[in-house]
Amino acid sequence: MLQYTIRRLISIIPVLLIVSIIVFLIVHLTPGNPAYLILGEDSSPEAIAQLEAQLGLDKSVFVQFADWFKNVLVGDLGQSVYSSQPVTEVIFERVGPTFSLMVISMAFTLIIAIPTAIFIVWRRNTILNPMFTSVSLFGASIPEFWFAMLLVLAFGVAIPIFPVAGYAPFATGIGNWLYHLILPAFVLAAVEIGLIARMLRDGMLDSVNQDYTKTARAKGVKESIVLMKHVFSNALIPTTTVIGVTIAGLLGGTVIIETIFTIPGIGQLLIDSIHRRDYPVIQGVVLFIAVIYVIINLVIDLLYALLDPRIRYD
């Protein structure tokens, strides 16, 4: 297990190198000049050229990438063109709102999806099963931005129950923190609930009529115990994979949701940096998201060995 973990950690380096090259080229090929945006429309060509030289934008793309990646390897993501702050500092200032949104939305997802899937498998021979399939497909097909706007209109305008903009840090109180994140978290969870519930239900249905479950029933074991002890545990591995992908995918979903609800997180930072052509921050945010993806995939792989003793990494 230890050797496998070390190999996976080492494999992060080429992945990040490829991601860095792609992101760097895309960002630098995008039209727009950061120096021009900083100085404004009335700036002279001499002033723009001077600022470009100061920011290192007058060098070739290859030289800029080599300098940037060399610093990345020692943990230095550079400085923001817009605010002159270190990029790592800018990112960690925005991590709290994004991770808070991810935690609450994932809690909503698991609290609703897992009991729903178990209940549908328990009542699998009723009309609830096809109804569940239709509803889950509908939920997974809803565009996040459209659903977010509906909730804003419903619970922020028509019935003003929840705030539709802003963020309250956890330090201001758990109630106030949750109050500002309920709507955006539910939007993110709505799409994932159907996906995880369907995956768990399908996995449980594959096991519900296996020989070991029939043997358990023949011994007089209650159906609820059969479902939880034998069926549910065997359906956890494929479901865990989907949960891991969902957690990583929430980072992408927060870009849209944070913009709609004006939450000062990683997603909002990325959008603002794109508008400002703040190259170091854009590269740093995308690299940060890529690292999170890789780490989550590693954790999911290691969880397999805990969920199924038959799995061993030699």
C-alpha positions as YAML, in Angstrom:
chain: A
units: angstrom
residues:
- id: 1
  name: MET
  ca: [0.00, 0.00, 0.00]
- id: 2
  name: LEU
  ca: [2.80, 2.42, 0.92]
- id: 3
  name: GLN
  ca: [4.70, 1.74, -2.31]
- id: 4
  name: TYR
  ca: [1.52, 2.23, -4.34]
- id: 5
  name: THR
  ca: [0.84, 5.54, -2.59]
- id: 6
  name: ILE
  ca: [4.38, 6.76, -3.27]
- id: 7
  name: ARG
  ca: [4.10, 5.80, -6.95]
- id: 8
  name: ARG
  ca: [0.82, 7.65, -7.26]
- id: 9
  name: LEU
  ca: [2.27, 10.75, -5.60]
- id: 10
  name: ILE
  ca: [5.22, 10.70, -8.00]
- id: 11
  name: SER
  ca: [2.83, 10.34, -10.95]
- id: 12
  name: ILE
  ca: [1.31, 13.70, -10.00]
- id: 13
  name: ILE
  ca: [4.36, 15.52, -11.40]
- id: 14
  name: PRO
  ca: [3.88, 14.61, -15.11]
- id: 15
  name: VAL
  ca: [0.13, 15.22, -14.80]
- id: 16
  name: LEU
  ca: [0.71, 18.69, -13.42]
- id: 17
  name: LEU
  ca: [3.34, 19.35, -16.11]
- id: 18
  name: ILE
  ca: [0.87, 18.53, -18.89]
- id: 19
  name: VAL
  ca: [-1.89, 20.57, -17.24]
- id: 20
  name: SER
  ca: [0.51, 23.48, -16.75]
- id: 21
  name: ILE
  ca: [1.58, 23.49, -20.41]
- id: 22
  name: ILE
  ca: [-1.99, 23.39, -21.69]
- id: 23
  name: VAL
  ca: [-3.26, 26.08, -19.33]
- id: 24
  name: PHE
  ca: [-0.24, 28.33, -19.88]
- id: 25
  name: LEU
  ca: [-0.59, 28.20, -23.67]
- id: 26
  name: ILE
  ca: [-4.35, 28.74, -23.62]
- id: 27
  name: VAL
  ca: [-4.06, 31.69, -21.25]
- id: 28
  name: HIS
  ca: [-1.27, 33.38, -23.16]
- id: 29
  name: LEU
  ca: [-2.92, 32.87, -26.53]
- id: 30
  name: THR
  ca: [-6.09, 34.58, -25.31]
- id: 31
  name: PRO
  ca: [-6.49, 38.11, -26.77]
- id: 32
  name: GLY
  ca: [-5.88, 40.93, -24.32]
- id: 33
  name: ASN
  ca: [-2.97, 42.70, -22.67]
- id: 34
  name: PRO
  ca: [-2.78, 42.80, -18.86]
- id: 35
  name: ALA
  ca: [-0.58, 45.89, -18.94]
- id: 36
  name: TYR
  ca: [-3.15, 47.73, -21.07]
- id: 37
  name: LEU
  ca: [-5.99, 46.72, -18.75]
- id: 38
  name: ILE
  ca: [-4.07, 47.86, -15.67]
- id: 39
  name: LEU
  ca: [-3.00, 51.25, -17.05]
- id: 40
  name: GLY
  ca: [-6.27, 52.01, -18.87]
- id: 41
  name: GLU
  ca: [-7.23, 53.30, -22.30]
- id: 42
  name: ASP
  ca: [-5.36, 56.61, -21.96]
- id: 43
  name: SER
  ca: [-1.99, 54.99, -21.31]
- id: 44
  name: SER
  ca: [0.88, 55.63, -23.71]
- id: 45
  name: PRO
  ca: [2.63, 52.85, -25.64]
- id: 46
  name: GLU
  ca: [5.83, 53.63, -23.73]
- id: 47
  name: ALA
  ca: [4.10, 53.13, -20.37]
- id: 48
  name: ILE
  ca: [2.54, 49.87, -21.55]
- id: 49
  name: ALA
  ca: [5.90, 48.60, -22.80]
- id: 50
  name: GLN
  ca: [7.56, 49.55, -19.51]
- id: 51
  name: LEU
  ca: [4.93, 47.70, -17.47]
- id: 52
  name: GLU
  ca: [5.19, 44.65, -19.76]
- id: 53
  name: ALA
  ca: [8.93, 44.56, -19.15]
- id: 54
  name: GLN
  ca: [8.34, 44.92, -15.41]
- id: 55
  name: LEU
  ca: [5.86, 42.01, -15.42]
- id: 56
  name: GLY
  ca: [8.04, 39.88, -17.70]
- id: 57
  name: LEU
  ca: [5.44, 39.87, -20.48]
- id: 58
  name: ASP
  ca: [7.96, 41.09, -23.05]
- id: 59
  name: LYS
  ca: [9.76, 37.73, -23.00]
- id: 60
  name: SER
  ca: [8.90, 34.84, -25.28]
- id: 61
  name: VAL
  ca: [6.15, 32.43, -24.23]
- id: 62
  name: PHE
  ca: [8.69, 29.60, -23.78]
- id: 63
  name: VAL
  ca: [10.90, 31.68, -21.49]
- id: 64
  name: GLN
  ca: [7.89, 32.82, -19.47]
- id: 65
  name: PHE
  ca: [6.72, 29.22, -19.06]
- id: 66
  name: ALA
  ca: [10.18, 27.97, -18.06]
- id: 67
  name: ASP
  ca: [10.51, 30.70, -15.42]
- id: 68
  name: TRP
  ca: [6.99, 30.10, -14.11]
- id: 69
  name: PHE
  ca: [7.21, 26.30, -13.91]
- id: 70
  name: LYS
  ca: [10.65, 26.46, -12.27]
- id: 71
  name: ASN
  ca: [9.09, 28.55, -9.50]
- id: 72
  name: VAL
  ca: [6.05, 26.26, -9.28]
- id: 73
  name: LEU
  ca: [8.29, 23.31, -8.42]
- id: 74
  name: VAL
  ca: [9.41, 25.14, -5.28]
- id: 75
  name: GLY
  ca: [5.87, 26.22, -4.39]
- id: 76
  name: ASP
  ca: [6.01, 29.76, -5.80]
- id: 77
  name: LEU
  ca: [3.04, 30.47, -8.12]
- id: 78
  name: GLY
  ca: [4.16, 34.04, -8.75]
- id: 79
  name: GLN
  ca: [2.44, 37.34, -8.04]
- id: 80
  name: SER
  ca: [-0.94, 38.59, -9.14]
- id: 81
  name: VAL
  ca: [-0.69, 41.11, -11.97]
- id: 82
  name: TYR
  ca: [-3.76, 42.91, -10.65]
- id: 83
  name: SER
  ca: [-3.09, 43.10, -6.89]
- id: 84
  name: SER
  ca: [0.66, 42.31, -6.67]
- id: 85
  name: GLN
  ca: [-0.13, 39.73, -3.94]
- id: 86
  name: PRO
  ca: [1.43, 36.26, -4.01]
- id: 87
  name: VAL
  ca: [-0.86, 33.93, -5.95]
- id: 88
  name: THR
  ca: [-0.84, 31.32, -3.17]
- id: 89
  name: GLU
  ca: [-2.04, 33.97, -0.73]
- id: 90
  name: VAL
  ca: [-4.80, 35.08, -3.11]
- id: 91
  name: ILE
  ca: [-5.98, 31.49, -3.58]
- id: 92
  name: PHE
  ca: [-5.99, 30.58, 0.12]
- id: 93
  name: GLU
  ca: [-7.99, 33.71, 0.88]
- id: 94
  name: ARG
  ca: [-10.75, 32.28, -1.33]
- id: 95
  name: VAL
  ca: [-10.53, 28.61, -0.36]
- id: 96
  name: GLY
  ca: [-12.85, 28.93, 2.67]
- id: 97
  name: PRO
  ca: [-16.07, 29.89, 0.81]
- id: 98
  name: THR
  ca: [-15.51, 27.30, -1.92]
- id: 99
  name: PHE
  ca: [-14.77, 24.41, 0.45]
- id: 100
  name: SER
  ca: [-17.70, 25.45, 2.66]
- id: 101
  name: LEU
  ca: [-19.99, 25.33, -0.36]
- id: 102
  name: MET
  ca: [-18.59, 21.93, -1.38]
- id: 103
  name: VAL
  ca: [-18.99, 20.43, 2.11]
- id: 104
  name: ILE
  ca: [-22.61, 21.55, 2.51]
- id: 105
  name: SER
  ca: [-23.62, 20.53, -1.02]
- id: 106
  name: MET
  ca: [-21.98, 17.11, -0.57]
- id: 107
  name: ALA
  ca: [-23.75, 16.69, 2.77]
- id: 108
  name: PHE
  ca: [-27.08, 17.47, 1.09]
- id: 109
  name: THR
  ca: [-26.26, 15.00, -1.68]
- id: 110
  name: LEU
  ca: [-25.38, 12.06, 0.58]
- id: 111
  name: ILE
  ca: [-28.15, 12.68, 3.11]
- id: 112
  name: ILE
  ca: [-30.78, 12.59, 0.34]
- id: 113
  name: ALA
  ca: [-29.26, 10.19, -2.22]
- id: 114
  name: ILE
  ca: [-28.26, 7.25, 0.02]
- id: 115
  name: PRO
  ca: [-31.55, 6.80, 1.94]
- id: 116
  name: THR
  ca: [-33.51, 7.33, -1.30]
- id: 117
  name: ALA
  ca: [-31.58, 4.62, -3.13]
- id: 118
  name: ILE
  ca: [-31.97, 2.16, -0.25]
- id: 119
  name: PHE
  ca: [-35.70, 2.86, 0.00]
- id: 120
  name: ILE
  ca: [-36.18, 2.39, -3.76]
- id: 121
  name: VAL
  ca: [-34.37, -0.96, -3.67]
- id: 122
  name: TRP
  ca: [-36.53, -2.01, -0.71]
- id: 123
  name: ARG
  ca: [-39.65, -1.06, -2.72]
- id: 124
  name: ARG
  ca: [-38.18, -2.20, -6.03]
- id: 125
  name: ASN
  ca: [-41.26, -4.10, -7.18]
- id: 126
  name: THR
  ca: [-43.58, -1.11, -6.94]
- id: 127
  name: ILE
  ca: [-44.27, 1.87, -9.17]
- id: 128
  name: LEU
  ca: [-41.72, 3.86, -7.16]
- id: 129
  name: ASN
  ca: [-38.83, 2.28, -9.09]
- id: 130
  name: PRO
  ca: [-39.71, 3.64, -12.58]
- id: 131
  name: MET
  ca: [-40.82, 6.93, -11.03]
- id: 132
  name: PHE
  ca: [-37.43, 7.24, -9.35]
- id: 133
  name: THR
  ca: [-35.64, 6.63, -12.67]
- id: 134
  name: SER
  ca: [-37.60, 9.41, -14.39]
- id: 135
  name: VAL
  ca: [-37.15, 11.91, -11.55]
- id: 136
  name: SER
  ca: [-33.41, 11.19, -11.20]
- id: 137
  name: LEU
  ca: [-32.83, 11.61, -14.94]
- id: 138
  name: PHE
  ca: [-34.74, 14.89, -14.86]
- id: 139
  name: GLY
  ca: [-32.69, 16.13, -11.90]
- id: 140
  name: ALA
  ca: [-29.39, 15.19, -13.54]
- id: 141
  name: SER
  ca: [-30.42, 17.01, -16.72]
- id: 142
  name: ILE
  ca: [-31.26, 20.36, -15.11]
- id: 143
  name: PRO
  ca: [-28.74, 23.09, -16.02]
- id: 144
  name: GLU
  ca: [-27.24, 24.46, -12.84]
- id: 145
  name: PHE
  ca: [-27.47, 28.14, -13.88]
- id: 146
  name: TRP
  ca: [-31.16, 27.77, -14.81]
- id: 147
  name: PHE
  ca: [-32.06, 26.01, -11.55]
- id: 148
  name: ALA
  ca: [-30.09, 28.63, -9.61]
- id: 149
  name: MET
  ca: [-32.05, 31.45, -11.24]
- id: 150
  name: LEU
  ca: [-35.34, 29.69, -10.45]
- id: 151
  name: LEU
  ca: [-34.40, 29.40, -6.77]
- id: 152
  name: VAL
  ca: [-33.29, 33.04, -6.69]
- id: 153
  name: LEU
  ca: [-36.64, 34.14, -8.13]
- id: 154
  name: ALA
  ca: [-38.63, 31.79, -5.88]
- id: 155
  name: PHE
  ca: [-36.89, 32.16, -2.51]
- id: 156
  name: GLY
  ca: [-35.13, 35.48, -2.95]
- id: 157
  name: VAL
  ca: [-37.74, 37.58, -4.76]
- id: 158
  name: ALA
  ca: [-41.22, 36.01, -4.64]
- id: 159
  name: ILE
  ca: [-40.79, 34.55, -1.14]
- id: 160
  name: PRO
  ca: [-37.70, 36.25, 0.34]
- id: 161
  name: ILE
  ca: [-36.60, 33.54, 2.76]
- id: 162
  name: PHE
  ca: [-32.93, 33.09, 1.91]
- id: 163
  name: PRO
  ca: [-30.24, 35.58, 0.83]
- id: 164
  name: VAL
  ca: [-29.35, 35.33, -2.85]
- id: 165
  name: ALA
  ca: [-25.96, 37.03, -2.68]
- id: 166
  name: GLY
  ca: [-22.97, 37.25, -0.40]
- id: 167
  name: TYR
  ca: [-21.18, 34.97, 2.03]
- id: 168
  name: ALA
  ca: [-20.88, 34.85, 5.81]
- id: 169
  name: PRO
  ca: [-17.69, 33.29, 7.21]
- id: 170
  name: PHE
  ca: [-17.95, 30.40, 9.65]
- id: 171
  name: ALA
  ca: [-16.52, 32.67, 12.34]
- id: 172
  name: THR
  ca: [-19.73, 34.75, 12.29]
- id: 173
  name: GLY
  ca: [-21.71, 31.75, 13.52]
- id: 174
  name: ILE
  ca: [-22.70, 28.38, 12.08]
- id: 175
  name: GLY
  ca: [-26.32, 29.50, 11.62]
- id: 176
  name: ASN
  ca: [-25.42, 32.58, 9.62]
- id: 177
  name: TRP
  ca: [-22.86, 30.56, 7.64]
- id: 178
  name: LEU
  ca: [-25.43, 27.92, 6.68]
- id: 179
  name: TYR
  ca: [-28.11, 30.52, 6.00]
- id: 180
  name: HIS
  ca: [-26.06, 32.11, 3.22]
- id: 181
  name: LEU
  ca: [-25.01, 28.81, 1.64]
- id: 182
  name: ILE
  ca: [-28.24, 26.78, 1.65]
- id: 183
  name: LEU
  ca: [-29.49, 27.90, -1.78]
- id: 184
  name: PRO
  ca: [-26.21, 27.62, -3.73]
- id: 185
  name: ALA
  ca: [-25.37, 24.32, -2.00]
- id: 186
  name: PHE
  ca: [-28.76, 22.86, -2.89]
- id: 187
  name: VAL
  ca: [-28.30, 23.88, -6.53]
- id: 188
  name: LEU
  ca: [-25.00, 21.99, -6.69]
- id: 189
  name: ALA
  ca: [-26.47, 19.01, -4.86]
- id: 190
  name: ALA
  ca: [-29.61, 18.75, -7.02]
- id: 191
  name: VAL
  ca: [-27.71, 17.52, -10.08]
- id: 192
  name: GLU
  ca: [-25.54, 15.07, -8.12]
- id: 193
  name: ILE
  ca: [-28.32, 13.54, -6.02]
- id: 194
  name: GLY
  ca: [-29.87, 11.75, -8.99]
- id: 195
  name: LEU
  ca: [-26.50, 10.51, -10.27]
- id: 196
  name: ILE
  ca: [-25.32, 9.05, -6.96]
- id: 197
  name: ALA
  ca: [-28.73, 7.64, -6.05]
- id: 198
  name: ARG
  ca: [-29.05, 5.90, -9.42]
- id: 199
  name: MET
  ca: [-25.54, 4.48, -9.20]
- id: 200
  name: LEU
  ca: [-26.15, 3.15, -5.68]
- id: 201
  name: ARG
  ca: [-29.55, 1.73, -6.62]
- id: 202
  name: ASP
  ca: [-28.14, -0.03, -9.72]
- id: 203
  name: GLY
  ca: [-25.30, -1.51, -7.67]
- id: 204
  name: MET
  ca: [-27.70, -2.75, -5.02]
- id: 205
  name: LEU
  ca: [-30.07, -4.24, -7.60]
- id: 206
  name: ASP
  ca: [-27.15, -6.21, -9.04]
- id: 207
  name: SER
  ca: [-26.57, -7.79, -5.63]
- id: 208
  name: VAL
  ca: [-30.10, -8.12, -4.33]
- id: 209
  name: ASN
  ca: [-30.74, -11.52, -5.95]
- id: 210
  name: GLN
  ca: [-27.27, -13.03, -5.69]
- id: 211
  name: ASP
  ca: [-26.77, -16.43, -4.06]
- id: 212
  name: TYR
  ca: [-25.39, -15.02, -0.82]
- id: 213
  name: THR
  ca: [-28.47, -12.79, -0.34]
- id: 214
  name: LYS
  ca: [-30.80, -15.71, -1.08]
- id: 215
  name: THR
  ca: [-28.89, -17.79, 1.47]
- id: 216
  name: ALA
  ca: [-29.23, -15.03, 4.07]
- id: 217
  name: ARG
  ca: [-32.99, -14.84, 3.48]
- id: 218
  name: ALA
  ca: [-33.25, -18.64, 3.67]
- id: 219
  name: LYS
  ca: [-31.63, -18.48, 7.12]
- id: 220
  name: GLY
  ca: [-34.37, -16.12, 8.26]
- id: 221
  name: VAL
  ca: [-32.40, -12.87, 8.15]
- id: 222
  name: LYS
  ca: [-34.68, -9.85, 7.90]
- id: 223
  name: GLU
  ca: [-34.84, -8.07, 4.54]
- id: 224
  name: SER
  ca: [-33.65, -4.80, 6.08]
- id: 225
  name: ILE
  ca: [-30.52, -6.52, 7.42]
- id: 226
  name: VAL
  ca: [-29.90, -8.23, 4.07]
- id: 227
  name: LEU
  ca: [-30.12, -4.90, 2.28]
- id: 228
  name: MET
  ca: [-27.82, -3.03, 4.66]
- id: 229
  name: LYS
  ca: [-25.25, -5.70, 5.56]
- id: 230
  name: HIS
  ca: [-24.91, -7.59, 2.28]
- id: 231
  name: VAL
  ca: [-26.40, -5.58, -0.58]
- id: 232
  name: PHE
  ca: [-25.48, -2.02, 0.44]
- id: 233
  name: SER
  ca: [-21.87, -2.84, 1.37]
- id: 234
  name: ASN
  ca: [-21.24, -4.54, -2.00]
- id: 235
  name: ALA
  ca: [-22.59, -1.53, -3.89]
- id: 236
  name: LEU
  ca: [-20.29, 0.92, -2.12]
- id: 237
  name: ILE
  ca: [-17.22, 0.57, -4.37]
- id: 238
  name: PRO
  ca: [-18.75, 1.83, -7.65]
- id: 239
  name: THR
  ca: [-20.72, 4.43, -5.70]
- id: 240
  name: THR
  ca: [-17.54, 5.63, -3.97]
- id: 241
  name: THR
  ca: [-15.98, 6.20, -7.38]
- id: 242
  name: VAL
  ca: [-18.91, 8.39, -8.41]
- id: 243
  name: ILE
  ca: [-18.80, 10.26, -5.10]
- id: 244
  name: GLY
  ca: [-15.10, 11.00, -5.62]
- id: 245
  name: VAL
  ca: [-15.70, 12.30, -9.13]
- id: 246
  name: THR
  ca: [-18.62, 14.34, -7.81]
- id: 247
  name: ILE
  ca: [-16.52, 15.98, -5.09]
- id: 248
  name: ALA
  ca: [-13.87, 16.91, -7.63]
- id: 249
  name: GLY
  ca: [-16.52, 18.08, -10.11]
- id: 250
  name: LEU
  ca: [-18.01, 20.42, -7.52]
- id: 251
  name: LEU
  ca: [-14.93, 22.62, -7.95]
- id: 252
  name: GLY
  ca: [-15.97, 23.19, -11.55]
- id: 253
  name: GLY
  ca: [-19.61, 23.73, -10.63]
- id: 254
  name: THR
  ca: [-18.74, 26.40, -8.10]
- id: 255
  name: VAL
  ca: [-17.45, 28.65, -10.90]
- id: 256
  name: ILE
  ca: [-21.00, 29.19, -12.15]
- id: 257
  name: ILE
  ca: [-22.76, 29.11, -8.80]
- id: 258
  name: GLU
  ca: [-20.33, 31.46, -7.06]
- id: 259
  name: THR
  ca: [-20.77, 33.94, -9.89]
- id: 260
  name: ILE
  ca: [-24.57, 33.85, -9.67]
- id: 261
  name: PHE
  ca: [-24.67, 34.10, -5.87]
- id: 262
  name: THR
  ca: [-21.61, 36.42, -5.66]
- id: 263
  name: ILE
  ca: [-19.72, 34.13, -3.30]
- id: 264
  name: PRO
  ca: [-16.05, 35.18, -3.01]
- id: 265
  name: GLY
  ca: [-14.57, 31.74, -3.63]
- id: 266
  name: ILE
  ca: [-12.18, 30.07, -6.06]
- id: 267
  name: GLY
  ca: [-14.73, 30.10, -8.89]
- id: 268
  name: GLN
  ca: [-15.40, 33.83, -8.57]
- id: 269
  name: LEU
  ca: [-11.66, 34.46, -8.38]
- id: 270
  name: LEU
  ca: [-11.12, 32.54, -11.61]
- id: 271
  name: ILE
  ca: [-13.82, 34.51, -13.45]
- id: 272
  name: ASP
  ca: [-12.48, 37.85, -12.19]
- id: 273
  name: SER
  ca: [-8.92, 36.89, -13.13]
- id: 274
  name: ILE
  ca: [-9.98, 35.96, -16.66]
- id: 275
  name: HIS
  ca: [-11.60, 39.39, -17.08]
- id: 276
  name: ARG
  ca: [-8.44, 41.08, -15.81]
- id: 277
  name: ARG
  ca: [-6.08, 38.85, -17.85]
- id: 278
  name: ASP
  ca: [-4.33, 38.07, -14.56]
- id: 279
  name: TYR
  ca: [-2.23, 35.23, -15.98]
- id: 280
  name: PRO
  ca: [-0.47, 34.06, -12.79]
- id: 281
  name: VAL
  ca: [-3.74, 33.79, -10.84]
- id: 282
  name: ILE
  ca: [-5.53, 31.92, -13.66]
- id: 283
  name: GLN
  ca: [-2.66, 29.45, -13.93]
- id: 284
  name: GLY
  ca: [-2.44, 29.07, -10.16]
- id: 285
  name: VAL
  ca: [-6.18, 28.44, -9.73]
- id: 286
  name: VAL
  ca: [-6.33, 25.83, -12.50]
- id: 287
  name: LEU
  ca: [-3.21, 24.13, -11.13]
- id: 288
  name: PHE
  ca: [-4.75, 24.13, -7.65]
- id: 289
  name: ILE
  ca: [-7.95, 22.50, -9.00]
- id: 290
  name: ALA
  ca: [-5.87, 19.89, -10.87]
- id: 291
  name: VAL
  ca: [-4.01, 19.00, -7.65]
- id: 292
  name: ILE
  ca: [-7.32, 18.58, -5.81]
- id: 293
  name: TYR
  ca: [-8.57, 16.27, -8.58]
- id: 294
  name: VAL
  ca: [-5.46, 14.08, -8.37]
- id: 295
  name: ILE
  ca: [-5.53, 13.91, -4.57]
- id: 296
  name: ILE
  ca: [-9.22, 12.96, -4.51]
- id: 297
  name: ASN
  ca: [-8.62, 10.19, -7.06]
- id: 298
  name: LEU
  ca: [-5.76, 8.87, -4.91]
- id: 299
  name: VAL
  ca: [-7.90, 8.89, -1.77]
- id: 300
  name: ILE
  ca: [-10.71, 7.04, -3.58]
- id: 301
  name: ASP
  ca: [-8.28, 4.35, -4.78]
- id: 302
  name: LEU
  ca: [-6.99, 3.87, -1.24]
- id: 303
  name: LEU
  ca: [-10.54, 3.64, 0.10]
- id: 304
  name: TYR
  ca: [-11.19, 0.65, -2.16]
- id: 305
  name: ALA
  ca: [-8.86, -1.48, -0.03]
- id: 306
  name: LEU
  ca: [-10.77, -0.50, 3.11]
- id: 307
  name: LEU
  ca: [-14.20, -1.18, 1.59]
- id: 308
  name: ASP
  ca: [-13.23, -4.49, 0.00]
- id: 309
  name: PRO
  ca: [-10.57, -6.64, 1.78]
- id: 310
  name: ARG
  ca: [-10.03, -8.58, -1.46]
- id: 311
  name: ILE
  ca: [-8.41, -5.52, -3.06]
- id: 312
  name: ARG
  ca: [-4.68, -5.22, -2.42]
- id: 313
  name: TYR
  ca: [-2.14, -2.86, -3.96]
- id: 314
  name: ASP
  ca: [1.17, -4.67, -4.30]
...
